[in-house]
């Protein structure tokens, strides 16, 4: 969808509905970490969380725009340790994160 929005802008079109959809989709990436913080508090120091599935979609190592990346970053920023696994994307994940 980002590509469609970008291409439309290059041709002078402002796809406001698609932009709104994209904003909502982006905000969804933060829902899980917000729920974790609501339950355990803002400081997650000393806590360990496991994440299964790191890629953008199953059976691929494509981590571009994968929600797991946002969740990992948010949990780590709050002091948590994250253990993660993906049956296909572990090698790619190690390039982005230390596990």
C-alpha positions in Angstrom: 0.0 0.0 0.0 2.9 2.3 0.7 4.1 1.9 -2.9 0.6 2.9 -4.2 0.5 6.0 -2.0 4.0 7.0 -3.1 3.3 6.5 -6.8 0.1 8.4 -6.5 1.9 11.4 -4.9 4.5 11.3 -7.7 1.6 11.8 -10.2 0.0 14.5 -8.1 -2.8 12.5 -6.4 -3.5 12.5 -2.7 -5.1 9.2 -1.7 -6.4 10.3 1.7 -8.4 7.2 2.3 -5.4 4.9 1.7 -3.2 7.1 3.8 -5.7 6.8 6.6 -5.8 3.0 6.3 -2.0 3.0 6.3 -1.9 5.1 9.5 -4.4 2.7 11.2 -2.3 -0.3 10.1 0.9 1.3 11.4 -0.8 2.0 14.8 -1.8 -1.7 15.1 1.9 -2.6 15.3 2.0 -1.0 18.8 -1.1 -2.6 20.2 0.6 -5.6 21.8 3.4 -3.7 23.4 0.8 -1.2 24.8 -1.2 -4.1 26.3 1.9 -5.6 27.8 2.8 -2.2 29.4 -0.8 -1.7 30.6 -0.7 -5.1 32.3 2.9 -5.1 33.7 3.6 -1.4 33.9 5.9 0.9 31.8 9.1 -0.5 33.2 9.7 -4.1 32.0 13.2 -4.4 33.4 13.9 -7.9 34.5 11.1 -9.4 32.5 11.5 -11.8 29.5 9.1 -12.1 26.7 9.0 -14.7 23.9 7.9 -13.9 20.4 7.2 -16.7 17.9 7.0 -15.6 14.3 9.2 -12.7 13.1 8.6 -12.4 9.4 6.0 -10.3 7.6 4.1 -13.4 6.6 4.4 -17.2 7.2 7.0 -19.4 5.4 9.2 -16.5 4.4 12.2 -14.6 5.8 10.8 -11.2 4.7 11.1 -9.0 7.7 10.3 -5.7 5.9 7.6 -3.9 7.9 7.1 -7.0 10.1 5.1 -6.1 13.2 7.4 -8.3 15.3 10.2 -5.7 14.8 8.1 -2.9 16.3 7.1 -5.2 19.3 10.7 -6.2 19.9 11.9 -2.6 19.8 9.1 -1.4 22.1 9.6 -4.2 24.7 13.4 -3.7 24.7 13.0 0.1 25.0 11.0 -0.6 28.2 13.8 -2.7 29.6 12.5 -6.2 28.7 14.6 -9.0 27.4 13.1 -10.7 24.3 13.6 -14.3 23.1 12.4 -14.8 19.6 12.1 -17.6 17.1 10.9 -18.0 13.6 11.3 -21.4 11.8 12.2 -19.7 8.5 13.4 -16.1 9.3 16.0 -16.7 12.1 19.0 -15.9 9.9 17.4 -12.7 8.6 16.3 -11.8 12.2 19.8 -12.1 13.5 20.9 -9.5 11.0 18.4 -7.0 12.6 18.5 -8.2 16.2 20.7 -10.0 18.7 19.0 -13.0 20.1 
